[in-house]
Amino acid sequence: MTFLESFHLNFDDDVQEAIGIFISAQNSKTESSQQFGENDLIACGGCSGHVIKCIAIREEFQNTGLLSKIISYFYSRMKKSGIQNILIYTKPEQSEKFINLGFNAIVKTENVALLESESDGISRYVEKIRERLPAEINEFGCIVMNANPFTNGHQYLVDTASRQCRHLLIFPVKEDRSVFPYDVRLQLIKENIRPYENISLLDGSDYIISAASFPTYFLKENSDISRIQAELDLTLFGSRIAAPLRITQRFVGTEPYDLMTAGYNAQMKKILPMYGVQPIIIPRLEIEGKAVSASQIRKMLYENDFSSIEKFVPPATYHFLISDEAIPIIQKIKQKML
């Protein structure tokens, strides 16, 4: 941590593996290393899931191949574990270094650049979606949804949006950092939208950036991290996903509880119109004077208040929540809220 701090970098809490490169007896007498003692740390790197992060190299050892060694180490290990596309978030001014190592730029904002190891990863993802869409429709609406879990509020948003556009696309957040796993969330969305004929449920992807997985190690301590994350996510969505898929509307519910989500919605109003996408804010559904939210359902699960839950979720969600399959998820909720 102290090593990273000397570069004005932070250590991301979710790092799963980290490596360090140290001065060895063999190279301790080289010109660049004379001011350092044997076994001094000169470079480090880390990874979390499919993201390489927390890279730092002492200035005296930059341009000596250490960056390539760090990237190669994590690249080979991640590929062996079955990860197909590896991502790197970095400062925009540092992105060229990673491009020279074979990574490809996806999107860049004032504060962040995002690169991927596949040469056409996002293009193939968008093309795969395009092949599934009705050819006769020229414009689409969309919702990006975590659904942790799917509530009557989500149902209301889907129902309202489906009546305001000819065809609605739903992008589930793929990042598996929610209490309800991705496959469960996807299945609940699928079951709850089954009656609608003008909705396509799409595959989640690494290109819908989760606030939980967004790295912060290279951002200044006083940075507005949630705003920077929102800018990157929305710029990526608008420029690389919405534009080629002819998405012209993005529907979202009002956010009375979570300040970060409310800030995200504010950024959406500024950024998406630049890419021809109109944000449409739908008033949040209220039941018994309360705005319906997934966090509210998780709290009810913690309290075993299933009689209340039944009022706030559609039947498909309720049937799952009272099934044996939900038991480990509910136990996890209770452990987190202790």
C-alpha positions in Angstrom: 0.0 0.0 0.0 2.8 2.4 0.9 4.4 1.7 -2.4 1.3 2.6 -4.3 0.7 5.7 -2.2 4.1 7.0 -3.3 2.6 7.1 -6.8 -0.5 8.8 -5.5 -2.4 5.6 -6.1 -4.7 3.7 -3.9 -5.1 -0.1 -3.3 -8.5 -1.4 -4.4 -10.0 -3.6 -1.8 -11.2 -6.2 -4.3 -7.7 -7.2 -5.6 -7.7 -11.0 -5.7 -4.0 -11.5 -6.5 -1.0 -9.1 -6.4 2.6 -9.4 -7.4 5.7 -7.4 -6.7 9.0 -7.1 -8.5 12.1 -6.6 -6.3 15.7 -5.6 -6.8 17.7 -8.8 -6.9 21.4 -9.4 -6.2 22.0 -9.9 -9.9 20.7 -6.5 -11.0 21.3 -4.5 -7.8 24.5 -3.0 -9.3 23.0 -1.7 -12.5 23.0 2.1 -13.0 19.2 2.4 -12.6 19.2 0.5 -9.3 22.2 1.8 -7.5 20.1 4.1 -5.2 18.0 1.1 -4.1 18.9 -1.7 -1.7 18.7 -5.4 -2.5 15.1 -6.6 -2.2 13.6 -3.1 -2.6 10.2 -3.2 -4.3 10.4 -1.5 -7.8 7.1 -2.6 -9.4 3.7 -4.1 -8.6 0.4 -5.1 -10.2 -2.8 -6.8 -9.3 -6.0 -8.3 -10.7 -9.7 -8.7 -9.8 -11.8 -11.0 -11.9 -11.3 -10.0 -15.5 -9.6 -6.6 -14.7 -5.8 -6.0 -14.3 -5.2 -3.1 -11.9 -3.0 -1.4 -9.3 0.1 -1.3 -11.6 3.0 0.9 -10.5 6.6 1.0 -11.6 9.4 3.2 -10.2 10.4 5.9 -12.6 13.9 4.6 -12.8 12.7 1.3 -14.1 10.1 2.4 -16.5 10.7 1.5 -20.2 12.7 -1.5 -19.0 10.1 -4.1 -19.9 8.6 -4.5 -16.4 5.2 -3.4 -17.5 5.2 -6.1 -20.2 6.2 -8.7 -17.5 3.4 -7.7 -15.2 0.8 -7.7 -18.0 2.1 -11.0 -19.4 1.9 -12.7 -15.9 -1.7 -11.8 -15.3 -2.7 -12.3 -18.9 -1.5 -15.9 -19.0 -3.0 -16.7 -15.6 -6.4 -15.2 -16.5 -6.5 -16.9 -19.9 -5.8 -20.3 -18.2 -8.7 -19.7 -15.8 -11.0 -19.3 -18.8 -11.3 -15.5 -18.9 -11.7 -14.5 -22.6 -11.6 -10.7 -22.5 -9.3 -8.9 -20.1 -9.9 -5.2 -19.2 -7.6 -2.5 -18.0 -8.8 0.9 -16.7 -6.1 3.6 -16.6 -5.4 7.3 -16.8 -6.0 8.5 -20.4 -2.4 9.7 -20.6 -1.2 6.1 -19.8 -3.4 4.3 -22.3 -0.8 4.3 -25.2 1.5 2.1 -23.1 -1.1 -0.6 -22.9 -2.1 -0.2 -26.6 1.6 -0.9 -27.4 1.2 -4.2 -25.5 -1.7 -5.3 -27.6 -4.7 -3.9 -25.8 -7.4 -2.0 -27.6 -9.1 1.2 -26.6 -12.8 1.0 -26.0 -13.6 4.4 -24.7 -11.9 7.4 -23.1 -13.1 10.3 -21.0 -11.3 13.2 -19.3 -10.4 11.0 -16.3 -10.5 7.4 -17.4 -9.5 5.1 -20.4 -10.9 1.6 -20.7 -9.0 -1.0 -22.9 -9.7 -4.7 -23.6 -7.5 -7.5 -24.8 -9.8 -8.6 -27.6 -9.3 -6.7 -30.9 -13.1 -6.6 -31.6 -14.7 -7.6 -28.3 -17.3 -4.8 -28.1 -17.9 -4.8 -31.8 -18.7 -8.6 -31.7 -21.0 -8.1 -28.7 -23.0 -5.4 -30.5 -23.2 -7.4 -33.7 -24.5 -10.4 -31.7 -27.2 -8.2 -30.3 -28.1 -6.7 -33.7 -28.6 -10.2 -35.1 -31.4 -10.8 -32.6 -33.3 -7.6 -33.1 -36.3 -7.3 -35.4 -35.0 -6.0 -38.7 -38.1 -4.0 -39.5 -37.7 -1.7 -36.4 -35.5 1.3 -36.8 -35.4 2.7 -33.2 -35.4 1.0 -29.9 -35.9 1.9 -26.2 -33.9 0.3 -23.5 -33.5 -0.3 -19.7 -30.3 -1.3 -17.9 -31.4 -3.3 -14.9 -29.7 -5.0 -12.0 -32.9 -6.4 -10.4 -31.4 -7.5 -7.1 -34.1 -8.9 -6.9 -36.9 -8.0 -9.5 -39.7 -6.1 -7.8 -43.0 -4.6 -8.7 -41.1 -1.4 -9.2 -39.1 -3.1 -12.0 -42.4 -4.5 -13.4 -43.9 -1.0 -13.4 -40.8 0.4 -15.2 -40.9 -2.3 -17.8 -44.6 -2.0 -18.4 -44.4 1.8 -18.7 -41.4 1.7 -21.0 -42.9 -1.1 -23.2 -45.9 1.2 -23.9 -43.7 4.2 -24.8 -41.5 2.6 -27.5 -42.1 0.2 -30.3 -39.5 -2.4 -29.0 -37.8 -2.4 -25.7 -34.3 -3.9 -25.0 -33.4 -4.9 -21.5 -29.7 -5.1 -20.5 -29.1 -7.0 -17.3 -26.0 -6.0 -15.2 -23.7 -9.0 -15.6 -21.3 -8.1 -12.8 -21.8 -10.8 -10.1 -21.4 -8.6 -7.1 -25.0 -8.5 -6.1 -26.5 -10.7 -3.4 -28.7 -12.3 -6.0 -26.3 -14.0 -8.6 -26.5 -13.0 -12.2 -28.1 -16.3 -13.4 -30.9 -15.9 -10.8 -31.4 -12.2 -11.7 -31.5 -13.0 -15.4 -34.0 -15.8 -14.9 -36.3 -13.6 -12.7 -36.3 -10.9 -15.4 -37.1 -13.5 -18.1 -40.0 -14.9 -16.1 -41.5 -11.5 -15.3 -41.3 -10.1 -18.8 -42.7 -13.3 -20.5 -46.1 -11.7 -21.3 -44.6 -8.9 -23.3 -44.2 -9.4 -27.1 -42.2 -6.3 -27.8 -39.3 -6.9 -25.3 -35.9 -8.5 -26.0 -33.9 -9.6 -22.9 -30.2 -9.4 -23.9 -27.1 -11.0 -22.5 -25.2 -9.1 -19.9 -21.7 -7.9 -20.7 -18.5 -6.4 -19.3 -19.5 -3.2 -21.1 -22.2 -2.3 -18.6 -19.9 -1.0 -15.9 -20.8 -1.8 -12.3 -20.1 0.8 -9.7 -19.0 -2.2 -7.5 -16.3 -3.2 -9.9 -15.2 0.2 -11.1 -11.5 0.6 -10.0 -10.6 3.7 -8.1 -6.9 3.2 -7.4 -5.7 5.7 -10.0 -8.1 8.5 -9.1 -7.3 11.3 -6.7 -8.6 11.0 -3.2 -10.8 14.1 -3.6 -12.2 12.9 -7.0 -16.0 12.5 -7.4 -15.6 8.8 -8.0 -19.3 8.1 -8.7 -19.5 10.9 -11.2 -16.3 9.7 -13.0 -17.7 6.1 -13.1 -21.0 7.4 -14.5 -19.3 9.4 -17.2 -17.3 6.4 -18.4 -20.2 4.0 -18.3 -22.6 6.4 -20.1 -20.0 7.5 -22.7 -19.3 3.8 -23.4 -23.0 3.0 -23.6 -23.9 6.0 -25.8 -21.0 5.8 -28.3 -20.3 2.1 -28.6 -23.7 0.4 -27.8 -26.6 2.8 -28.3 -25.5 4.4 -31.5 -24.9 1.2 -33.6 -28.0 -0.4 -32.1 -30.3 2.6 -32.9 -31.3 3.0 -29.3 -33.0 6.4 -29.0 -34.6 6.1 -25.5 -33.3 4.9 -22.1 -35.8 4.5 -19.4 -35.0 4.8 -15.7 -37.0 5.2 -12.5 -36.6 8.1 -10.1 -34.3 7.5 -7.2 -35.5 8.8 -3.8 -33.1 6.7 -1.6 -29.7 6.2 -3.2 -27.6 9.4 -3.8 -25.2 7.7 -6.1 -27.9 6.4 -8.4 -29.6 9.8 -8.3 -26.3 11.3 -9.4 -25.9 8.7 -12.2 -29.4 9.7 -13.5 -28.3 13.3 -13.5 -25.2 12.5 -15.5 -27.4 10.5 -17.9 -29.4 13.6 -18.7 -26.2 15.4 -19.7 -24.3 12.7 -21.6 -26.8 10.4 -23.5 -28.4 13.2 -25.6 -25.0 13.8 -27.2 -25.4 10.3 -28.7 -29.0 10.7 -29.8 -30.4 8.9 -26.7 -33.2 10.6 -24.8 -33.3 9.7 -21.0 -36.8 9.2 -19.8 -37.3 9.3 -16.1 -40.3 7.3 -14.8 -41.7 8.2 -11.4 -41.0 5.3 -9.0 -43.9 3.0 -8.1 -45.2 3.5 -4.6 -47.0 1.0 -2.5 -48.5 1.9 0.9 -46.8 5.3 0.6 -43.3 3.8 0.0 -41.3 3.9 -3.2 -40.6 0.2 -4.1 -36.9 -0.7 -4.1 -34.8 -3.9 -4.2 -33.0 -2.8 -1.1 -36.3 -2.7 0.7 -37.0 -6.3 -0.3 -33.6 -7.4 0.9 -34.4 -5.8 4.3 -37.7 -7.6 4.5 -35.9 -10.9 3.7 -33.5 -10.1 6.6 -36.5 -9.6 8.8 -38.4 -12.7 7.5 -41.3 -10.4 6.6 -42.7 -12.5 3.7 -46.2 -11.2 4.1 -45.0 -7.7 3.2 -42.7 -9.0 0.5 -45.7 -10.6 -1.4 -47.1 -7.1 -1.8 -43.9 -5.6 -3.3 -42.8 -8.3 -5.8 -44.5 -10.0 -8.7 -45.6 -13.7 -8.3 -42.5 -15.2 -10.2 -40.2 -13.4 -7.8 -42.2 -14.3 -4.7 -42.3 -18.0 -5.7 -38.5 -18.0 -6.0 -38.0 -16.2 -2.7 -40.0 -18.9 -0.8 -38.2 -21.8 -2.6 -35.3 -23.8 -1.3 -33.1 -22.3 -4.0 -33.4 -18.9 -2.3 -32.3 -20.2 1.2 -28.5 -19.6 0.7 -29.2 -16.1 -0.8 -31.3 -15.2 2.2 -28.6 -16.5 4.6 -26.1 -14.3 2.8 -28.3 -11.3 3.2 -28.6 -11.9 6.9 -24.9 -12.3 7.3 -24.2 -9.1 5.4 -26.8 -7.1 7.5 -25.6 -8.4 10.9 
